[in-house]
Amino acid sequence: SLFINGFIRQDEIVQKWFFWWVPNFASVLMFTPFILSWTRGFNFKLTRNHITEILIAVFFLMAFIFLLNLEKLHLTVLKSSPFLVIPFLLWLAFRFNLQISMSGILATALLAIYFTTIARTGPFILDTNENSIIILQIFIGMVSSTTIALSSTVYERGVAQNTIKKFNDTLEVKIMERTKELNDEINIRKKAEHDLKITNVRLRKANIELDNFVYRVSHDLRAPVASVLGLVNLAKNEKEASTVMKYFAMVGKSAEQQDRFIRDILDISRNTKLGIERKKISFRNLLDETLEQLKYTDNSKKIDTKLNVNASAAFYSDPHRLKVILNNIISNSIRYSNGQHPTVNIDVNVTQEQASISIKDNGIGIDKIHHKKVFNMFYRATDDNAGSGLGLYIVKESIDKLNGTVDLESDLGMGTTVHLKVPNLINGNTFNENGGSDITPLQENPDA
């Protein structure tokens, strides 16, 4: 339009277009990102590393000014200033955001324009004003475009790093969740394997006990019957009344032995199948009742029994199982007494937590080699008296059902002491092997 209206000649078209287009292009490259970046609001966090770098940059700036004031280096430093300012602008682009970078470019451009157009000094002074301005604008455009490109690259790298960090955080959470799931699965599997192992041990124990039980039951039930049948045949052919009465006494002992064995079997069955019946217990009444039932057994009248009960709290447990436990232990003390001055001392100490029971006799005792086996089914530590071998086994099974403990102290010929600890169920609860409650509702014992 200027050429058509005669303001410029034809040979000046390219020159004038170039002189006007370069400044406009450089201005767009400098002011557009500066304005757009500052309209978004300032968002930058200054760190200790940034402060250190700024101090280093100030040091180099002071060194540049110092060298610029040296007469011998003045011209060289002045001509190299466009190259020296590029690392400074690149540093702003790499370490700061676009707002600070464009502000640094704007400050650099204003200083360059001041020294080129007003002070008429600096590296951009050429033969004409137009050429000086053109090379200045080219420098401003190049550093602006370079800074924008670097800032964009740094920004994209930051976005990518944030995305990767979020991905890693999410992945870490998923890994932790999956690890927890795997740990839970492992724990469940371990528990199942542990339960299976316990079940297998119990099954093996039950099979062994069942085999022994079938054999011993068939033997111990038939032996008294065979004795009775033999004695009956002898009595039929005997005419002496006194001898017949002896046979009848022997028949009675065989019947008592069989009756005792059958009662032991019933006790085992009840302990296995029945739940825990929770009632208030009076140990003195329970022991008196037990001793009353045992006073008709052999040697019971000869034994001096001492009973000591100390109860500082009410005690609740299963009366039937306690009676079975005490009956078996005390009957053993009577059955295996030494025959000279037999004694049985029973001490009971009841607290809020448990009952501690100690039953001590001065009988024939048990050799130490039998201590670990006397609680096994059908195990007999002596043949001096015909027992079923089930008494202490029943004691162990019954006390285990009550979550208690039993142990003994004994030496051959020195007597035996049995220690029992039975939990007090006044405030607590116990559970059976299958996880369900074994305890019936709390009842008051009318005999307590």
MIDO-770883 format. One record per residue (C-alpha): x, y, z. Coordinates in steps of 0.02 Angstrom, whole numbers. Each point is the difference from the previous one (the first is absolute). Example, Ala and Ser with C-alpha at 12.3 -4.5 7.8 and 13.67 -1.06 7.14 Angstrom:
<zafis>
     xx     yy     zz
    615   -225    390
     69    172    -33
</zafis>
This chain:
<zafis>
     xx     yy     zz
      0      0      0
    147    117     36
     75    -39   -172
   -166     27    -91
    -25    167     85
    178     54    -43
     75      5    175
    139   -125    -39
     92    -49   -157
     -5   -172    -80
    179    -40     51
    -45     39    183
   -147   -122     16
    100   -150     64
    110    105    113
   -145     94     80
   -104   -160     20
    145    -87     85
     36    149    115
   -182      6     58
    -41   -186      4
    148    -53    109
    -41    120    143
   -184    -53     -3
     47   -183      0
    124     24    143
   -130     99     99
   -129   -137    -22
    126   -132     58
     45    102    153
   -159     85     60
   -131   -134    -41
     70   -137    115
     42    131    131
   -180     65      7
    -82   -171    -13
    110    -76    135
    -32    140    125
   -189     -3    -28
     -4   -178     71
     59     58    171
    170    -22     77
     29   -180     56
    179    -36     50
     80    -67    159
    173     67     40
    114   -133     74
    169      5     86
     82    -63   -160
    -76    144    -98
     70    126    125
    173    -78    -16
     -8     10   -189
    -57    181      5
    148     45    110
    116    -85   -124
    -82     96   -144
     24    165     95
    183    -45     26
     26    -28   -187
    -92    162    -40
    116     97    115
    148    -88    -82
    -66     52   -171
    -17    182     55
    174     -5     74
     76    -67   -161
   -102    124   -102
     81    144     95
    176    -61    -39
     69    106   -142
     94   -141    -85
   -148   -121      5
   -141    125    -22
    -25    -20   -187
     18   -190      2
   -122    -23    144
   -121    123    -79
     -2    -90   -169
    -20   -170     84
   -146     55    112
   -135    -72   -118
     82   -171     20
     24     20    188
   -183     43     28
    -62   -160    -86
     53   -119    144
    -89    118    122
   -162     -9   -100
     16   -189    -22
     23    -15    189
   -162     97     27
    -91   -114   -123
     64   -161     79
    -15     45    183
   -148    121      8
   -172     13    -79
    -50     91   -160
    -48    160     92
    174     26     73
     83    -54   -163
    -98    126   -107
     28    135    132
    188    -32    -15
    -11     13   -191
   -100    161     12
    129     75    119
    142    -54   -116
    -90     74   -152
    -31    167     89
    183     13     49
     56    -44   -176
   -120    128    -75
     59    133    123
    184    -24    -36
    -27    -16   -189
   -122    143    -33
     35    124    140
    173    -30     68
     63    -47   -175
    116   -133     67
      2   -188     13
     23   -150   -116
   -145     43   -116
     67    167    -67
     27    -13   -190
     28    124   -144
   -182     59     -5
   -140     18    125
   -111   -118   -101
    130   -139      0
     32     23    186
   -185    -14     39
    -19   -152   -115
    140    -99     81
    -67     49    172
   -175    -62    -46
     70   -160    -74
     93    -32    163
   -157     33    103
   -105   -113   -113
    125   -143      7
     22      2    189
   -189     14     21
    -39   -147   -113
    140   -103     78
    -60     37    176
   -181    -40    -46
     53   -167    -74
    104    -44    151
   -137     53    120
   -125   -107    -95
    118   -148      6
     30     23    187
   -187     18     31
    -39   -157   -100
    135    -92     94
    -76     57    165
   -173    -57    -55
     72   -168    -53
     91    -17    167
   -160     39     96
    -96   -125   -105
    133   -133     32
      0     42    186
   -189    -16     10
     10   -163    -98
    135    -65    118
   -102     52    152
   -154    -88    -71
    104   -151    -46
     76     -4    175
   -174      6     78
    -59   -140   -113
    156   -102     41
    -30     27    187
   -183    -50    -19
     47   -154   -100
    137    -43    123
   -125     14    142
   -121   -112    -95
    138   -127    -29
     51      7    184
   -181    -26     50
    -13   -148   -119
    162    -71     68
    -60     22    179
   -166    -83    -41
     91   -143    -86
    121    -18    146
   -146     -2    122
    -89   -130   -106
    158   -105     -6
     23     21    188
   -181    -50     32
     19   -147   -118
    158    -54     89
    -87      9    169
   -148    -96    -70
    116   -134    -69
     88    -15    168
   -167    -17     87
    -60   -127   -127
    158   -103     22
    -20     10    188
   -184    -48    -14
     41   -147   -114
    135    -64    119
   -114     21    150
   -142    -83    -94
    108   -152    -43
     59    -13    180
   -176     30     62
    -76   -139   -104
    135   -124     52
     -1     45    185
   -188     14     13
    -24   -172    -77
    133    -70    118
    -47     92    160
   -186    -29    -21
     20   -185    -37
    128    -35    138
   -119     32    147
   -139    -95    -89
    115   -148    -25
     50      7    183
   -182      6     54
    -46   -148   -111
    148   -101     66
    -43     39    182
   -183    -43    -29
     50   -170    -69
    111    -28    151
   -138     51    119
   -121   -125    -81
    113   -146     44
     47     64    173
    -96    -62    153
     94     99    133
   -100    157     40
    154     97     53
     87    -38   -164
   -155     48    -98
     -4    167     90
    182     29    -47
    -47    -33   -181
   -143    124     15
    119    131     71
    116    -28   -146
   -148     15   -120
    -43    165     84
    176     67    -25
     -5    -48   -184
   -168     86    -19
     66    156     88
    150      0   -115
   -111    -10   -154
   -117    132     70
    147    116     32
     63    -26   -177
   -172     35    -75
    -15    160    103
    171     56    -63
    -57    -26   -179
   -158    100     33
    104    140     77
    108      7   -157
   -154      7   -111
    -83    137    102
    158    106      5
     18    -11   -189
   -180     38    -48
    -74    109    137
     28    188     12
     59     88    157
   -138     23    130
     41    158     96
    -57      1    182
     55     68    167
    113   -125     88
     23    -37    185
    161   -100      9
    -33    -57    178
   -169    -73    -47
     71    -75   -159
    146    -82     91
   -110    -62    141
   -116    -80   -127
    147    -81    -91
     77    -68    160
   -171    -66     54
    -16    -99   -161
    177    -70     16
    -11    -53    183
    -66   -172    -47
    149    -42   -109
    144   -109     60
    122     85    120
   -107    157     10
    -37    -23    187
    185    -13     40
     48    165    -83
     15    161     98
    -74    138   -109
     36    184     32
    -97    134    -92
     44    185     -7
   -103    121   -106
     43    186    -10
   -121     99   -111
     23    189    -18
   -124     13   -145
   -149    -90    -74
     48   -137   -122
    -93    -55   -157
     39   -153   -105
    -71   -166    -61
    -48   -101    156
    -12   -166    -92
    175     10    -75
     75     60    164
    -82   -146     90
     69   -123   -128
    175     76     16
      1     -3    190
    -78   -173      9
    135    -76   -112
    147     81     90
    -63    -36    176
    -50   -178    -45
    178    -29    -66
     70     66    166
   -110   -124     93
     30   -145   -119
    191     18      0
     26     39    186
    150    -74     91
   -105    -95    128
     94     62    156
    -58    176     41
    -85     58   -160
    -44    185    -12
    -80    111   -130
     19    190     17
   -112    108   -108
     34    188    -11
   -111    117   -101
     36    185    -25
   -133     99    -96
     30    174    -71
    -89    114   -123
    104    -75   -142
     14   -186     38
     -7   -144    122
    165    -83     49
    -25   -177     63
    136   -110     75
    -33   -184     44
    144    -82     91
     16   -180     60
    137   -108     74
    -39   -152   -108
    112   -111   -106
     41    144   -118
     41     -1   -186
    171    -26    -75
     65    152    -97
     14   -102   -160
   -191     -9     -4
    -39    184     32
    -18     48   -183
   -110   -149    -41
   -119    -16    148
   -125    118    -83
     -9   -109   -157
   -150   -110    -32
     11   -175     78
    175     32     68
     37    -84    168
    153     46    101
    -18   -153    114
    -82   -171      1
    -22     -2    189
   -184     40    -16
   -111    -38   -148
    -53    167    -70
    -72     46   -170
    142    119    -48
   -131    134    -37
     -6     99    163
    140    126    -31
    -44      7   -186
   -176     54     48
     75    128    121
    110     73   -139
   -139      7   -129
   -124     78    123
    123    132     63
     45     45   -180
   -184     24    -36
     -5    127    142
    158     87    -67
     92    -51    158
    164    -89     34
     53   -156     94
    172    -62     50
     68   -118    131
    149    -24    114
     41   -176     50
    142   -119     43
    -12   -187     18
    -44    -42    181
    -13    186     48
   -180     38    -43
    -79    110   -133
    -56    182     -8
   -119     56   -139
    -15    187    -35
   -154     67    -89
    -36    176    -61
   -179     33    -57
    -52    172    -71
   -139     92     88
   -142     28   -124
    -84    134    106
     45    142   -120
     69    -89   -151
    -49   -122   -134
     82   -147    -85
    -21    -68   -174
      6   -172    -74
    114    -61   -138
   -122     49   -137
     -7    181     55
   -175     -4     78
    -43     27    180
      3   -158    104
    -79     81    153
   -183    -14     47
    -84    149     88
     58     39    176
    -95    -99    132
      4     -1    187
     43   -167     79
   -133    -32    135
    126   -107     97
    129    142      8
</zafis>
